[in-house]
């Protein structure tokens, strides 16, 4: 499990096809913001063991090996098809978060790293010191999106402002713009979206077996 509070960003250093799947190489020393953070590792790989989970752009991946400030993870064809990981390129910046440990603060909301759908940025506008972003989702998922509820976009825990049809909007504060990849988004860019896990299970519990 994760919290949607990004620890840092990394850079994709390699994409190697392996038997139809993809192995991603990620440099965890790329820094928390574009243009800075060079030098010391931004993600403490000493606390991450082979087999541990790391959220990469909101996708839960398993660390298969480490080399210096880099770690590697396999991405299945299913994950490539259902997330944005399949369109990453060498040099792409990605949000990183290690898995939550018992006793650590839950600063965002409970995030599983299991992406529900790819959404699309449809509108982007200044809102005081923040940026208001409007995303479009497949209609079937909108029943899980509620005003003032939680949602995860590219691994970032966000609060929903408004819901309208197949769209919802959020405000991105300056700090989040700086320390995540959300500040790089442009109109029509696609993002990984995970609905609130509590909403998912409540819906399942309230659905009749024959529905």
ChimeraX attribute file (.defattr): number of C-alpha atoms within 10 A of each C-alpha:
attribute: neighborCount
match mode: 1-to-1
recipient: residues
	/A:1	17
	/A:2	25
	/A:3	23
	/A:4	28
	/A:5	22
	/A:6	25
	/A:7	18
	/A:8	23
	/A:9	27
	/A:10	31
	/A:11	21
	/A:12	21
	/A:13	18
	/A:14	16
	/A:15	18
	/A:16	12
	/A:17	12
	/A:18	11
	/A:19	7
	/A:20	10
	/A:21	15
	/A:22	20
	/A:23	17
	/A:24	24
	/A:25	23
	/A:26	28
	/A:27	26
	/A:28	26
	/A:29	22
	/A:30	27
	/A:31	23
	/A:32	25
	/A:33	19
	/A:34	17
	/A:35	8
	/A:36	9
	/A:37	15
	/A:38	13
	/A:39	9
	/A:40	12
	/A:41	18
	/A:42	20
	/A:43	23
	/A:44	13
	/A:45	18
	/A:46	9
	/A:47	8
	/A:48	16
	/A:49	13
	/A:50	14
	/A:51	12
	/A:52	14
	/A:53	22
	/A:54	23
	/A:55	27
	/A:56	24
	/A:57	30
	/A:58	32
	/A:59	27
	/A:60	26
	/A:61	22
	/A:62	19
	/A:63	19
	/A:64	16
	/A:65	14
	/A:66	18
	/A:67	11
	/A:68	11
	/A:69	18
	/A:70	20
	/A:71	22
	/A:72	22
	/A:73	22
	/A:74	20
	/A:75	22
	/A:76	16
	/A:77	12
	/A:78	10
	/A:79	19
	/A:80	15
	/A:81	12
	/A:82	15
	/A:83	23
	/A:84	22
	/A:85	20
	/A:86	16
	/A:87	10
	/A:88	14
	/A:89	14
	/A:90	13
	/A:91	14
	/A:92	13
	/A:93	25
	/A:94	26
	/A:95	26
	/A:96	31
	/A:97	24
	/A:98	23
	/A:99	18
	/A:100	17
	/A:101	10
	/A:102	7
	/A:103	6
	/A:104	7
	/A:105	9
	/A:106	14
	/A:107	11
	/A:108	18
	/A:109	22
	/A:110	19
	/A:111	29
	/A:112	21
	/A:113	26
	/A:114	20
	/A:115	24
	/A:116	16
	/A:117	18
	/A:118	19
	/A:119	23
	/A:120	20
	/A:121	20
	/A:122	17
	/A:123	15
	/A:124	17
	/A:125	11
	/A:126	11
	/A:127	12
	/A:128	8
	/A:129	10
	/A:130	16
	/A:131	17
	/A:132	18
	/A:133	22
	/A:134	23
	/A:135	24
	/A:136	21
	/A:137	20
	/A:138	13
	/A:139	10
	/A:140	8
	/A:141	14
	/A:142	17
	/A:143	14
	/A:144	17
	/A:145	20
	/A:146	18
	/A:147	14
	/A:148	13
	/A:149	16
	/A:150	23
	/A:151	26
	/A:152	29
	/A:153	21
	/A:154	29
	/A:155	33
	/A:156	27
	/A:157	23
	/A:158	21
	/A:159	19
	/A:160	19
	/A:161	17
	/A:162	15
	/A:163	18
	/A:164	11
	/A:165	10
	/A:166	15
	/A:167	20
	/A:168	22
	/A:169	22
	/A:170	22
	/A:171	20
	/A:172	20
	/A:173	15
	/A:174	12
	/A:175	10
	/A:176	18
	/A:177	16
	/A:178	15
	/A:179	18
	/A:180	26
	/A:181	25
	/A:182	19
	/A:183	17
	/A:184	11
	/A:185	14
	/A:186	14
	/A:187	13
	/A:188	13
	/A:189	13
	/A:190	20
	/A:191	26
	/A:192	24
	/A:193	27
	/A:194	26
	/A:195	24
	/A:196	20
	/A:197	16
	/A:198	14
	/A:199	16
	/A:200	13
	/A:201	11
	/A:202	11
	/A:203	12
	/A:204	11
	/A:205	10
	/A:206	8
	/A:207	10
	/A:208	8
	/A:209	7
	/A:210	4
	/A:211	4
